[in-house]
Amino acid sequence: MFYYSLYERYFFLTIILIFTIFFLKKYYLRLYLKSFLDQDFKKPQAFHKKKILNIGGLLILFFFFISFLFFKPYSFLKYNDIILSENVFKIIKDLFIVLILILIFSISEDIKIKIKPHFRLIFFFLLLLGVVFFLNLKVYSIQFYTFDRLIRENYVFSIFFTTICILFIMNGCNFIDGFNGLLTIHSIIITLALAIINFYFANIDLLIICYLFLIFLIIYLFFNFPNAQIFLGNSGSYMIGFILSFLVLKTSEHTQYHKVYPFFYSILLFYIFFEVFFSFFRKLFYEKKNPLYPDKKHLHMLLYYKLKSNPKTSLVINFLYFLALTPLIVLKNFPGLLKGYFILLVISYLIFYFRLLKNYQS
């Protein structure tokens, strides 16, 4: 009988993932992955000039499948220093099942089968509606009394509202995935913040999931930044969006009585959420066009036209995002100040965006 510590399991998972990525990169033709090559250089969000494998979603699913096996209770792999609760395995299992469903719903785009955006939106909404119900995911508060009361007292409304929030985050991740490292670095910062919170409040189960997710993100980053060898694809970006949503919702559930206020998490997800929110209304009312179709006027694209560098754009946006998070260290215990700071971020985003847009149009 072999006994492995938590850190040894992390090490084995890391080695397996690295080996798998190298194997797929070198032998993908033998594995019939030609259909996963992204060679559409004319789409609005395309900034690459060579064929890139769209297998990020498959890699995430594979990583969680291996994690599922490694963390299975009562297997031959057991801890000598930390005994995981059944809940950790349940979380990994639930995530793995949902990721399979997301892959089924989104892989068509990665293999170049076009689906109209409104159909894809409906499919994902119905899928997430079921996921939110069965996994009992819930937004507990947004710090507005009337709305919070509606969430608490109307279960159907709570499910719909939570589903829409997750849908926004998943689409936001898909929006910003066009540049090397942009979504990955952004996700690392968010997950690291969540890991610190869960460590501080001793939520060991969620802390382990955060560490697992960080392992994947950091390894994947080496193959996506600064020069892309692998893309997340639609399936991968949607998966990352759901995992981030899941971790935020579960972390907020465990910290709702510890003075970690909802606007803290709103600010943590600000860029991903507001990118979708603003883009939707910009297209619908300002530009009078279908908001479901992509264009070249997202914040990161406008910044790219100024910097003329894909990696620099990702670094600048994430550096500004990191700076925007630093005041949370002081503001985290002041709900009124968090609301005010959120409004300040909205104003700052709009000023920055329209200045870049003016330069782009001139």
C-alpha positions as CSV (number, residue, x, y, z in Angstrom):
1,M,0.0,0.0,0.0
2,F,1.4,3.4,-1.0
3,Y,0.7,6.6,0.9
4,Y,1.1,10.0,-0.7
5,S,0.8,13.5,0.8
6,L,-1.3,16.3,-0.6
7,Y,1.8,18.0,-2.1
8,E,2.9,14.7,-3.7
9,R,-0.4,14.5,-5.4
10,Y,-0.1,18.0,-6.7
11,F,3.3,17.1,-8.0
12,F,2.0,14.0,-9.8
13,L,-0.8,15.9,-11.4
14,T,1.6,18.6,-12.6
15,I,3.9,16.0,-14.2
16,I,0.9,14.2,-15.9
17,L,-0.5,17.5,-17.3
18,I,2.9,18.7,-18.7
19,F,3.6,15.3,-20.3
20,T,0.1,15.2,-21.8
21,I,0.5,18.7,-23.3
22,F,3.9,17.9,-24.8
23,F,2.5,14.6,-26.2
24,L,-0.5,16.3,-27.8
25,K,1.6,19.1,-29.3
26,K,4.1,16.7,-30.9
27,Y,1.7,13.9,-32.0
28,Y,-1.6,15.6,-32.5
29,L,-1.8,14.6,-36.2
30,R,-1.7,11.0,-35.1
31,L,-4.4,11.7,-32.6
32,Y,-6.6,13.2,-35.3
33,L,-6.7,16.6,-33.7
34,K,-6.5,18.4,-37.1
35,S,-10.1,19.6,-36.7
36,F,-9.0,21.5,-33.5
37,L,-6.6,23.7,-35.4
38,D,-7.6,27.4,-35.3
39,Q,-6.8,28.7,-38.7
40,D,-9.5,31.3,-39.1
41,F,-7.4,34.5,-39.4
42,K,-10.3,36.7,-40.6
43,K,-12.6,36.6,-37.5
44,P,-12.8,39.9,-35.6
45,Q,-10.9,38.6,-32.5
46,A,-8.1,36.8,-34.5
47,F,-4.7,38.2,-33.8
48,H,-2.6,35.1,-34.6
49,K,-0.9,34.3,-37.9
50,K,-0.3,30.6,-37.7
51,K,-2.4,27.6,-36.9
52,I,-2.9,27.0,-33.2
53,L,-4.5,24.0,-31.4
54,N,-7.8,24.8,-29.8
55,I,-7.5,22.0,-27.1
56,G,-7.6,24.0,-23.9
57,G,-11.1,22.7,-23.1
58,L,-9.9,19.1,-23.6
59,L,-6.9,19.7,-21.3
60,I,-9.1,21.2,-18.5
61,L,-11.4,18.2,-18.7
62,F,-8.5,15.8,-18.7
63,F,-6.9,17.5,-15.7
64,F,-10.1,17.3,-13.7
65,F,-10.5,13.7,-14.7
66,I,-7.0,12.9,-13.3
67,S,-7.8,14.9,-10.2
68,F,-11.0,12.9,-9.9
69,L,-9.0,9.7,-9.8
70,F,-6.3,11.0,-7.5
71,F,-8.7,12.4,-4.9
72,K,-11.1,9.5,-4.8
73,P,-11.7,8.5,-1.2
74,Y,-10.6,5.1,-0.1
75,S,-8.4,4.6,-3.1
76,F,-4.8,3.2,-2.8
77,L,-3.7,6.9,-2.6
78,K,-4.2,8.2,0.9
79,Y,-2.8,11.0,3.0
80,N,-0.3,10.6,5.7
81,D,-0.7,14.2,6.9
82,I,-4.0,15.5,5.7
83,I,-7.2,13.5,5.5
84,L,-9.5,15.1,2.9
85,S,-13.2,15.2,3.6
86,E,-15.7,13.5,1.3
87,N,-16.7,17.0,0.2
88,V,-13.5,17.6,-1.7
89,F,-14.1,14.6,-3.9
90,K,-17.7,15.6,-4.3
91,I,-16.7,19.1,-5.5
92,I,-14.2,17.6,-8.0
93,K,-16.9,15.1,-9.2
94,D,-19.5,17.8,-9.6
95,L,-17.1,20.1,-11.5
96,F,-16.0,17.3,-13.8
97,I,-19.6,16.4,-14.7
98,V,-20.5,20.1,-15.4
99,L,-17.3,20.5,-17.5
100,I,-18.3,17.5,-19.6
101,L,-21.6,19.1,-20.3
102,I,-20.0,22.5,-21.2
103,L,-17.6,20.7,-23.6
104,I,-20.6,19.0,-25.3
105,F,-22.3,22.4,-25.7
106,S,-19.3,24.4,-26.8
107,I,-16.9,22.1,-28.6
108,S,-18.7,22.6,-32.0
109,E,-17.1,26.1,-32.3
110,D,-13.6,24.7,-31.6
111,I,-14.0,22.2,-34.5
112,K,-15.4,24.9,-36.8
113,I,-19.1,23.9,-36.7
114,K,-20.9,27.2,-36.6
115,I,-23.8,27.7,-34.3
116,K,-25.8,30.9,-34.2
117,P,-25.0,33.0,-31.1
118,H,-28.7,33.1,-29.8
119,F,-29.0,29.4,-30.0
120,R,-25.7,28.9,-28.1
121,L,-27.0,31.4,-25.5
122,I,-30.3,29.6,-25.0
123,F,-28.4,26.2,-24.8
124,F,-26.1,27.5,-22.1
125,F,-28.9,29.3,-20.2
126,L,-30.9,26.0,-19.9
127,L,-27.8,24.0,-19.1
128,L,-26.7,26.4,-16.3
129,L,-30.3,26.6,-15.0
130,G,-30.1,22.9,-14.3
131,V,-26.6,23.1,-12.9
132,V,-27.5,25.9,-10.5
133,F,-30.5,23.9,-9.3
134,F,-28.8,20.6,-8.8
135,L,-25.6,22.0,-7.3
136,N,-27.5,24.5,-5.1
137,L,-25.5,27.5,-6.3
138,K,-26.7,30.8,-5.0
139,V,-26.0,34.5,-5.0
140,Y,-26.7,35.3,-1.3
141,S,-26.6,39.1,-1.5
142,I,-25.7,42.1,-3.6
143,Q,-25.9,44.6,-0.7
144,F,-29.3,46.1,-1.7
145,Y,-32.0,45.3,0.9
146,T,-35.0,45.0,-1.4
147,F,-33.2,42.9,-4.0
148,D,-31.6,40.7,-1.3
149,R,-35.0,40.1,0.2
150,L,-36.3,39.0,-3.2
151,I,-33.4,36.6,-3.5
152,R,-34.0,35.1,-0.1
153,E,-37.8,34.8,-0.4
154,N,-38.3,33.9,-4.1
155,Y,-36.4,30.7,-4.9
156,V,-37.3,30.7,-8.6
157,F,-36.0,34.2,-9.0
158,S,-32.8,33.3,-7.1
159,I,-32.1,30.4,-9.5
160,F,-32.7,32.6,-12.5
161,F,-30.6,35.5,-11.2
162,T,-27.7,33.2,-10.2
163,T,-27.8,31.5,-13.7
164,I,-27.7,34.9,-15.4
165,C,-24.7,35.9,-13.3
166,I,-22.8,32.8,-14.2
167,L,-23.7,33.2,-17.8
168,F,-22.3,36.7,-17.8
169,I,-19.0,35.5,-16.3
170,M,-18.7,32.6,-18.8
171,N,-19.3,34.9,-21.7
172,G,-16.9,37.5,-20.3
173,C,-14.2,34.9,-20.1
174,N,-14.9,34.0,-23.7
175,F,-14.8,37.7,-24.7
176,I,-11.3,38.3,-23.3
177,D,-9.8,35.0,-24.4
178,G,-8.5,36.4,-27.7
179,F,-5.1,37.5,-26.5
180,N,-2.2,35.3,-25.3
181,G,-2.3,35.0,-21.5
182,L,-5.0,37.6,-20.9
183,L,-7.7,35.3,-19.5
184,T,-5.1,32.9,-18.0
185,I,-3.2,35.6,-16.0
186,H,-6.5,37.2,-15.0
187,S,-7.8,33.9,-13.7
188,I,-4.6,33.2,-11.8
189,I,-5.0,36.6,-10.0
190,I,-8.7,35.9,-9.1
191,T,-8.0,32.3,-8.0
192,L,-5.1,33.3,-5.9
193,A,-7.2,35.9,-4.2
194,L,-9.9,33.3,-3.5
195,A,-7.2,30.9,-2.2
196,I,-6.0,33.5,0.2
197,I,-9.5,34.1,1.5
198,N,-10.2,30.4,1.9
199,F,-6.9,29.9,3.6
200,Y,-7.6,32.8,6.0
201,F,-11.0,31.4,7.0
202,A,-9.8,27.7,7.0
203,N,-12.1,26.5,4.1
204,I,-9.7,23.7,3.4
205,D,-12.0,22.0,0.8
206,L,-12.2,25.1,-1.4
207,L,-8.6,25.9,-0.8
208,I,-7.6,22.6,-2.3
209,I,-9.8,23.2,-5.4
210,C,-8.2,26.6,-5.8
211,Y,-4.7,25.1,-5.6
212,L,-5.7,22.5,-8.2
213,F,-7.0,25.1,-10.6
214,L,-3.9,27.2,-10.1
215,I,-1.7,24.2,-11.1
216,F,-3.6,24.0,-14.4
217,L,-3.6,27.7,-15.1
218,I,0.2,28.2,-14.4
219,I,1.2,25.2,-16.5
220,Y,-1.1,26.2,-19.3
221,L,0.3,29.8,-19.2
222,F,3.7,28.5,-20.3
223,F,2.1,27.2,-23.5
224,N,0.0,30.3,-24.2
225,F,2.2,33.3,-23.2
226,P,4.0,35.2,-24.6
227,N,3.8,33.1,-27.8
228,A,0.7,30.9,-28.1
229,Q,1.2,27.2,-28.8
230,I,-2.3,26.2,-27.5
231,F,-5.5,28.1,-27.3
232,L,-8.3,27.6,-24.7
233,G,-10.9,27.7,-27.4
234,N,-14.5,28.4,-26.7
235,S,-14.9,25.3,-24.6
236,G,-11.8,26.1,-22.5
237,S,-12.8,29.8,-21.9
238,Y,-16.4,28.8,-20.9
239,M,-15.0,26.1,-18.6
240,I,-12.7,28.7,-16.9
241,G,-15.7,31.0,-16.6
242,F,-17.8,28.4,-14.8
243,I,-15.0,27.3,-12.5
244,L,-14.3,30.9,-11.5
245,S,-18.1,31.5,-10.9
246,F,-18.3,28.3,-8.9
247,L,-15.3,29.2,-6.7
248,V,-16.6,32.7,-6.1
249,L,-20.2,31.5,-5.2
250,K,-18.9,28.8,-2.9
251,T,-16.3,31.1,-1.3
252,S,-19.0,33.8,-0.7
253,E,-21.3,31.2,0.8
254,H,-18.6,30.2,3.3
255,T,-17.7,33.8,4.1
256,Q,-21.0,35.5,4.2
257,Y,-20.9,35.7,8.0
258,H,-17.3,36.8,8.2
259,K,-17.6,40.4,6.9
260,V,-16.5,39.6,3.4
261,Y,-19.1,41.7,1.6
262,P,-20.7,40.9,-1.8
263,F,-19.2,43.9,-3.5
264,F,-15.7,42.5,-2.7
265,Y,-16.5,39.6,-5.1
266,S,-18.1,42.0,-7.6
267,I,-14.9,44.0,-7.8
268,L,-12.9,40.7,-8.0
269,L,-14.9,39.8,-11.2
270,F,-15.3,43.4,-12.3
271,Y,-13.4,43.3,-15.6
272,I,-14.9,40.0,-16.8
273,F,-18.4,41.0,-15.9
274,F,-18.4,44.6,-17.0
275,E,-16.7,43.7,-20.3
276,V,-19.9,41.7,-21.3
277,F,-22.3,44.1,-19.7
278,F,-20.9,47.2,-21.4
279,S,-20.3,45.5,-24.7
280,F,-23.9,44.3,-24.9
281,F,-25.4,47.8,-24.3
282,R,-22.7,49.5,-26.4
283,K,-23.7,47.4,-29.4
284,L,-27.4,47.5,-28.8
285,F,-27.9,51.2,-28.1
286,Y,-24.7,53.1,-29.1
287,E,-23.9,51.2,-32.4
288,K,-27.4,49.9,-33.2
289,K,-26.4,46.4,-34.1
290,N,-26.8,42.8,-32.8
291,P,-25.1,42.5,-29.5
292,L,-24.6,38.8,-29.8
293,Y,-22.0,39.0,-32.6
294,P,-18.3,39.8,-32.0
295,D,-16.6,42.9,-33.1
296,K,-13.2,44.6,-32.8
297,K,-14.1,47.3,-30.2
298,H,-13.5,45.5,-26.9
299,L,-11.2,47.2,-24.5
300,H,-8.3,44.8,-25.0
301,M,-8.6,45.1,-28.8
302,L,-8.5,48.9,-28.6
303,L,-5.5,48.8,-26.3
304,Y,-3.8,46.4,-28.8
305,Y,-4.2,48.9,-31.6
306,K,-2.3,51.4,-29.5
307,L,0.4,49.1,-28.1
308,K,0.8,46.9,-31.3
309,S,1.7,43.9,-29.1
310,N,-0.5,41.0,-28.0
311,P,1.6,40.0,-24.9
312,K,2.0,43.7,-23.8
313,T,-1.7,44.2,-24.0
314,S,-2.4,41.3,-21.7
315,L,0.3,42.4,-19.2
316,V,-1.0,46.0,-19.1
317,I,-4.6,45.1,-18.6
318,N,-3.8,42.6,-15.8
319,F,-1.4,45.0,-14.2
320,L,-4.1,47.7,-14.1
321,Y,-6.5,45.1,-12.8
322,F,-4.0,44.0,-10.1
323,L,-3.6,47.7,-9.0
324,A,-7.4,48.0,-8.9
325,L,-7.6,45.1,-6.5
326,T,-5.0,46.4,-4.0
327,P,-7.4,48.9,-2.2
328,L,-9.6,45.9,-1.3
329,I,-7.1,45.1,1.4
330,V,-8.3,48.2,3.3
331,L,-11.9,48.4,2.0
332,K,-12.9,44.8,2.5
333,N,-14.7,45.5,5.8
334,F,-16.5,48.6,4.7
335,P,-19.6,47.8,2.5
336,G,-20.4,51.5,1.7
337,L,-16.8,52.2,0.5
338,L,-16.9,49.0,-1.6
339,K,-20.0,50.2,-3.4
340,G,-18.4,53.6,-4.0
341,Y,-15.2,52.0,-5.2
342,F,-17.1,49.8,-7.6
343,I,-18.7,52.9,-9.1
344,L,-15.3,54.5,-9.4
345,L,-14.1,51.5,-11.3
346,V,-17.0,51.8,-13.7
347,I,-16.2,55.4,-14.3
348,S,-12.5,54.7,-14.8
349,Y,-13.3,51.9,-17.3
350,L,-15.5,54.1,-19.3
351,I,-13.0,57.0,-19.4
352,F,-10.2,54.6,-20.4
353,Y,-12.4,52.9,-23.0
354,F,-13.6,56.0,-24.8
355,R,-10.2,57.6,-24.9
356,L,-8.9,54.4,-26.6
357,L,-11.9,54.4,-28.9
358,K,-11.2,58.0,-29.9
359,N,-7.6,57.1,-30.8
360,Y,-8.8,54.1,-32.7
361,Q,-11.2,56.1,-34.8
362,S,-8.8,59.0,-35.5
